[in-house]
Amino acid sequence: GESVGLHLPTLSVQEGDNSIINCAYSNSASDYFIWYKQESGKGPQFIIDIRSNMDKRQGQRVTVLLNKTVKHLSLQIAATQPGDSAVYFCAEIGGTSYGKLTFGQGTILTVHP
Amino acid sequence: DTAVSQTPKYLVTQMGNDKSIKCEQNLGHDTMYWYKQDSKKFLKIMFSYNNKELIINETVPNRFSPKSPDKAHLNLHINSLELGDSAVYFCASSQVQRARGYTFGSGTRLTVV
């Protein structure tokens, strides 16, 4: 299950399950959102992005949903695999931010074989 | 070929020392960034350079000084290191007018003892 507390939120799933990772953003002027995956000892890696004029975008095994009304973003991973275990971050860019990414808190995803 | 490379990967140093982290990108991007990731995995921007010009300077102590000799390089120099500077520092690059393609290096873990 998912938990939020003083530590990073964590999500534990079984291999083959679908995973949903949630993110709340704060800046209603943000017009571009990105999900990143960070494995241990590596930098954030692009997974999927979405512009503010869309509410859903699909990639290979991943889907991003954007709800601008409540400023909420989610990442759905289908048929989760052990290699998906990592920390996942959402990030937002506003139109006048000169490329500055503002990151969310991050969620630790653990996939059990 | 590594797109964004930073050196060193690990840096252990004593309080009060001065150290530098180097970053190079071979993607032809016009903008480079430094981000700091703290012990809780929170990622926050520090600086951004566009075509060698400083465009983002977040509230960072002036002991931190970025230098961009050309648009493919962005170095970070830190004076009088403090225990609280211990973190992972990530370099990144992008074409600022096209947020897609934002690429991160693999990070430099700085430990101040």
Contacts between the chains, C-beta under 8 A, distances in Angstrom:
chain1	res1	chain2	res2	distance
A	7	B	40	7.9
A	8	B	40	6.8
A	8	B	41	5.8
A	32	B	99	4.9
A	34	B	99	7.5
A	34	B	102	7.1
A	38	B	41	7.8
A	41	B	106	7.3
A	41	B	107	7.6
A	42	B	106	5.5
A	42	B	107	7.2
A	43	B	4	7.7
A	43	B	90	5.3
A	43	B	92	7.7
A	43	B	104	3.5
A	43	B	105	5.4
A	43	B	106	5.0
A	43	B	107	5.3
A	44	B	43	7.2
A	44	B	90	7.4
A	44	B	104	4.9
A	45	B	104	7.5
A	46	B	102	6.9
A	46	B	103	7.7
A	49	B	99	7.7
A	49	B	100	6.0
A	87	B	41	5.9
A	89	B	43	6.7
A	91	B	43	8.0
A	93	B	99	5.0
A	98	B	31	7.6
A	98	B	48	6.2
A	98	B	50	6.9
A	98	B	55	4.9
A	98	B	56	5.8
A	98	B	96	6.0
A	99	B	31	5.3
A	99	B	33	7.2
A	99	B	48	6.3
A	99	B	50	7.9
A	99	B	56	7.9
A	99	B	94	5.4
A	99	B	96	4.2
A	99	B	99	6.4
A	99	B	102	7.5
A	100	B	33	7.8
A	100	B	45	5.2
A	100	B	48	6.5
A	100	B	56	5.5
A	101	B	33	7.9
A	101	B	35	7.7
A	101	B	43	7.9
A	101	B	45	6.6
A	101	B	92	7.9
A	101	B	102	6.8
A	102	B	45	7.7
A	103	B	42	7.2
A	103	B	43	4.2
A	103	B	44	7.1
A	105	B	42	6.9
A	106	B	41	4.9
A	106	B	42	7.3
A	106	B	43	7.8
